[in-house]
Amino acid sequence: MRVTKKLLLGSVIATAAIVLAACAPTAPPTGDATEDGGGPAEVTVGIVTSETGPLAGYGKQYLDSFKAGLDYATDGTGEIDGTTITVEYKDDAGDPDKAVTVVKELIGAGVNIIAGTASSGVALAVAEQAEQNQVLYISGPAAADAITGINDYTFRSGRQSAQDVATAGTFLDDIDGKNIAVFAQDNAFGQGNVAAVDAILGGQGATVTPVLVAEDATEFTPFAQQVLASDPDLVFVAWAGATSGAMWQALSQQGVLDEIPVVTGLGDSATFGAYGEASEKINFLNHYFPGAPDNEVNAAMVEAVEAAGGTADLFSPDGFNAAIMIVHAIQEGKGDVDAMVSALEGFEFEGPKGTMTVRTSDHALIQEMYQAKLVADGGAFVPELVDTVSADDVAPAE
């Protein structure tokens, strides 16, 4: 495994970190010390994610790749420098209350490393427990920007919403002075996307025009016409649920997709057939699909996941990255929480998507993103890479 530790801290910040580490109590590592005294003989990691519930598919992607990543990062031994890594898997069912209960049980049993979580609501609740109990927490596919920088103990192994929105902006040569329409449902999800586009792309000089649709709407032609009337330079679509097909059909029939660049996020493979006749006219921002990155780590992950009977998909890198991060934290921190936190800050490693960097200031995971399109392949659609977007170009604001 190729890993390096970036020296991103200046002397003043490094001094402050040492002071903070000296003042903070730490939970004891699991197990007795190894014979050479270098670390515990065993460390238990709690993986908490959706094995059931509405996000179970995302949870499976994470779990399959986490197991592959742990095997990869430990060269198939399940241990690092004499410390055996034991994993306890817990189902949160996408329920924050259930997640908090199982996390408390794990912490009560002496576990001081928690990872997983597909749901942003669950991740935020677990992050609170991590801070209260001073344990290391590495969030998974959950994308809410609020997870980044929430406390000193919380990291993430995937991307966040700000990176999605910034990637959407790369479909324009210049954002300043452009009009970006956000076509979304009038609910918390849609309003949150409007706020994110306004903060990120509006902050770069764009005018953001929301076109919000009532959740119970079934006729979308008037809204498609409203989008056209706003004369945007780009349309960002944020939509979820059973009306997606009818919505895309309306945009297509009203000529929106022919007149204006339309961008939305490319989901997991189960969604590739959901866009109907609009499929080849949409520009997709993308976190990951197996054919996007071309490197040895990605090839190893895909091969391992498939050999175990799974399929690499949208959130597979999140599980694989988490395993690499956990192994590195244990290797450098010997199970001590503050030392493991310090080891992950500024950590640079090669993941399935290429070079990943844990930003010291807020624990954001800086990574490349993708532009993609769907192309017809027999009776189905498959993703094709259009461009790779530099990690620095889509890094969340600090």
Residue pairs with C-beta under 8 A, 6 or more apart in sequence:
1 72
1 73
1 75
1 324
1 327
1 349
1 350
2 349
2 350
3 324
3 328
3 347
3 348
3 349
3 350
4 348
4 349
5 332
5 343
5 346
5 347
5 348
6 346
6 347
6 348
6 357
7 346
8 345
8 346
8 359
8 360
9 17
9 345
9 346
9 360
13 360
17 342
17 345
20 152
21 338
21 339
21 341
21 342
24 134
24 338
25 134
26 134
26 336
26 337
26 338
26 339
27 107
27 110
27 112
27 133
27 134
27 135
27 337
28 110
28 112
28 335
29 39
29 40
29 43
29 112
29 334
29 335
29 336
30 40
30 42
30 43
30 44
30 86
30 110
30 111
30 112
30 335
31 40
31 41
31 42
31 43
31 44
31 83
31 84
31 335
32 40
32 41
32 42
33 39
33 40
33 41
34 40
34 41
34 81
34 82
34 83
35 82
36 82
38 81
38 82
38 334
39 81
39 82
39 83
39 330
39 334
39 335
40 83
40 334
40 335
41 82
41 83
41 84
42 83
42 84
42 85
42 86
43 83
43 84
43 85
43 86
43 113
43 330
43 335
44 86
44 87
44 88
44 109
44 110
44 111
44 113
45 85
45 86
45 87
45 88
45 111
45 113
45 114
45 115
45 326
46 87
46 88
46 90
46 102
46 103
46 106
46 111
46 113
46 114
46 115
46 116
47 63
47 66
47 87
47 88
47 89
47 90
47 114
47 115
47 116
48 90
48 91
48 92
48 99
48 102
48 103
48 106
48 114
48 115
48 116
48 117
48 122
48 126
49 59
49 62
49 63
49 91
49 92
49 116
49 117
49 118
49 140
50 56
50 58
50 59
50 91
50 92
50 93
50 94
50 118
50 119
50 122
51 59
51 60
51 63
51 89
51 91
51 93
52 91
52 93
53 92
53 93
53 94
53 95
54 94
55 94
55 118
55 119
56 94
57 268
57 270
58 118
58 141
58 268
58 314
58 315
59 91
59 116
59 118
60 310
61 141
61 268
61 310
61 312
61 313
61 314
61 315
61 316
61 318
61 319
62 116
62 118
62 140
62 141
62 315
62 316
62 318
62 319
62 322
63 89
63 319
64 305
64 308
64 310
64 316
64 319
65 301
65 305
65 310
65 312
65 315
65 316
65 317
65 318
65 319
65 320
65 323
65 352
66 115
66 116
66 319
66 320
66 322
66 323
67 308
67 319
67 323
68 300
68 301
68 304
68 305
68 308
68 319
68 320
68 323
69 301
69 319
69 320
69 321
69 322
69 323
69 324
70 78
70 85
70 87
70 323
70 326
70 327
71 78
71 304
72 297
72 300
72 301
72 304
72 320
72 323
72 324
73 80
73 323
73 324
73 326
73 327
73 328
74 80
74 85
74 327
78 84
78 85
79 85
80 327
80 330
80 331
81 331
83 330
83 331
83 334
83 335
85 326
85 327
85 330
88 106
88 111
90 102
90 103
90 105
90 106
91 98
91 102
92 98
92 99
92 102
92 116
92 117
92 119
92 122
94 118
94 119
94 121
94 122
95 122
96 119
96 121
96 122
96 124
96 125
97 125
99 117
99 122
99 125
99 126
100 125
100 126
100 129
103 114
103 126
103 129
104 129
106 114
107 114
107 129
107 133
107 135
111 135
112 135
112 136
112 335
112 337
113 135
113 136
113 138
113 326
113 329
113 330
113 340
114 126
114 129
114 130
114 135
114 136
114 137
114 138
115 137
115 138
115 139
115 140
115 157
115 322
115 326
116 139
116 140
116 322
117 123
117 126
117 139
117 140
117 141
117 142
118 140
118 141
118 142
118 315
119 142
120 142
120 143
120 144
120 146
120 147
122 142
123 139
123 140
123 142
123 144
123 147
124 144
124 146
124 147
124 150
126 137
126 139
127 137
127 139
127 147
127 150
127 151
127 153
127 154
129 135
129 137
130 136
130 137
130 151
130 153
130 154
131 150
131 151
131 152
131 153
131 154
134 153
134 337
135 153
135 337
136 153
136 155
136 329
136 337
136 340
136 341
136 344
137 153
137 154
137 155
138 154
138 155
138 156
138 157
138 322
138 325
138 326
139 147
139 154
139 155
139 156
139 157
139 158
140 156
140 157
140 158
140 315
140 318
140 319
140 322
141 158
141 314
141 315
141 318
142 156
142 158
143 158
143 159
143 160
143 161
143 164
144 160
144 161
145 160
145 161
145 162
145 196
145 396
147 154
147 156
147 160
148 156
148 160
148 162
148 362
148 363
148 364
148 396
149 361
149 362
149 363
149 364
152 341
153 337
153 341
154 363
155 325
155 344
155 358
155 363
155 365
156 363
156 364
156 365
157 317
157 318
157 319
157 321
157 322
157 325
157 365
158 287
158 315
158 317
158 318
158 321
158 365
159 287
159 365
159 367
159 369
160 364
160 365
160 396
161 192
161 193
161 196
162 196
162 200
162 396
162 397
163 287
163 367
163 369
163 394
163 395
163 396
164 265
164 285
164 287
164 369
165 193
165 196
165 197
165 200
165 201
165 236
166 200
166 201
166 369
166 393
166 394
166 395
166 396
167 285
167 286
167 369
167 370
167 371
167 389
167 394
168 197
168 201
168 234
168 236
168 263
168 285
169 175
169 200
169 201
169 204
169 206
170 285
170 371
170 387
170 389
170 393
170 394
171 234
171 261
171 263
171 283
171 285
171 371
172 178
172 233
172 234
172 261
175 201
175 204
175 205
175 206
176 204
176 205
176 206
177 205
177 206
177 207
178 205
178 206
178 207
178 233
178 234
179 206
179 207
179 209
179 230
179 231
179 232
179 233
179 234
180 197
180 201
180 206
180 207
180 208
180 209
180 232
180 233
180 234
180 235
180 236
181 208
181 209
181 210
181 211
181 227
181 230
181 232
181 234
181 235
181 236
182 190
182 193
182 194
182 197
182 208
182 209
182 210
182 211
182 235
182 236
182 238
183 211
183 213
183 223
183 227
183 235
183 236
183 237
183 238
183 239
183 251
184 190
184 191
184 193
184 194
184 210
184 211
184 212
184 213
184 237
184 238
184 239
185 212
185 213
185 214
185 215
185 238
185 239
185 240
185 241
186 212
186 213
186 214
186 215
187 215
189 238
189 240
190 212
190 213
190 238
190 239
191 212
193 236
193 238
194 208
194 210
194 212
197 208
197 236
198 208
200 397
201 208
202 208
203 397
209 230
209 232
211 223
211 226
211 227
211 230
213 220
213 223
213 247
215 241
217 223
217 243
218 243
218 246
219 250
220 243
220 246
220 247
220 249
220 250
220 251
221 250
221 253
221 254
223 250
224 250
224 251
224 253
224 254
224 256
225 254
227 235
227 251
227 256
227 260
228 254
228 255
228 256
228 259
228 260
232 260
233 260
233 261
234 260
234 261
234 262
234 263
235 256
235 260
235 261
235 262
235 263
236 263
236 264
237 247
237 251
237 262
237 263
237 264
238 264
238 265
239 247
239 264
244 274
245 274
245 275
245 276
248 274
248 275
248 276
248 278
248 282
249 276
249 277
249 278
251 257
251 262
251 278
252 276
252 277
252 278
252 281
256 262
257 278
257 281
257 282
258 281
261 283
262 281
262 282
262 283
263 282
263 283
263 284
263 285
264 282
264 283
264 284
264 285
265 284
265 285
265 286
265 287
266 284
266 285
266 286
266 289
266 314
266 372
266 374
266 383
267 314
268 313
268 314
268 315
269 289
269 311
269 313
269 314
272 374
272 380
272 381
272 382
272 383
273 279
273 380
273 381
275 282
275 374
275 381
279 374
279 376
279 381
280 373
280 374
280 375
280 376
280 381
282 373
282 374
283 371
283 373
283 386
284 371
284 372
284 373
284 374
284 383
285 369
285 370
285 371
285 372
286 292
286 369
286 370
286 371
286 372
286 383
287 314
287 315
287 317
287 369
287 370
288 314
288 315
288 316
288 317
288 352
288 353
288 370
289 313
289 314
289 370
289 372
289 383
290 298
290 302
290 312
290 313
290 316
291 383
291 384
291 385
292 353
292 370
292 372
292 383
292 385
292 388
293 352
293 353
293 354
293 368
295 350
295 352
295 354
297 320
297 350
297 351
297 352
297 354
298 352
298 353
301 312
301 316
301 317
301 320
301 352
302 312
302 316
302 352
305 311
305 312
305 316
306 312
316 352
317 351
317 352
317 353
320 351
320 352
321 349
321 351
321 352
321 356
321 365
324 349
324 351
325 344
325 347
325 349
325 358
328 343
328 344
328 347
328 349
329 340
329 341
329 343
329 344
330 340
331 343
332 339
332 340
332 342
332 343
333 339
333 340
333 341
333 342
333 343
344 358
344 363
345 358
345 360
345 363
346 357
346 358
346 359
346 360
347 357
347 358
348 355
348 356
348 357
348 358
349 355
349 356
350 356
351 367
353 367
353 368
354 367
354 368
355 367
355 368
355 391
356 365
356 366
356 367
357 365
357 366
357 367
357 391
358 364
358 365
358 366
359 365
359 366
359 395
359 398
361 398
362 396
362 398
364 395
364 396
364 398
366 391
366 392
366 395
367 391
368 388
368 389
368 390
368 391
368 394
369 388
369 389
369 391
369 394
370 385
370 386
370 387
370 388
370 389
371 385
371 386
371 387
371 388
371 389
372 383
372 384
372 385
372 386
373 383
373 384
373 386
374 381
374 382
374 383
374 384
375 381
375 382
375 383
375 384
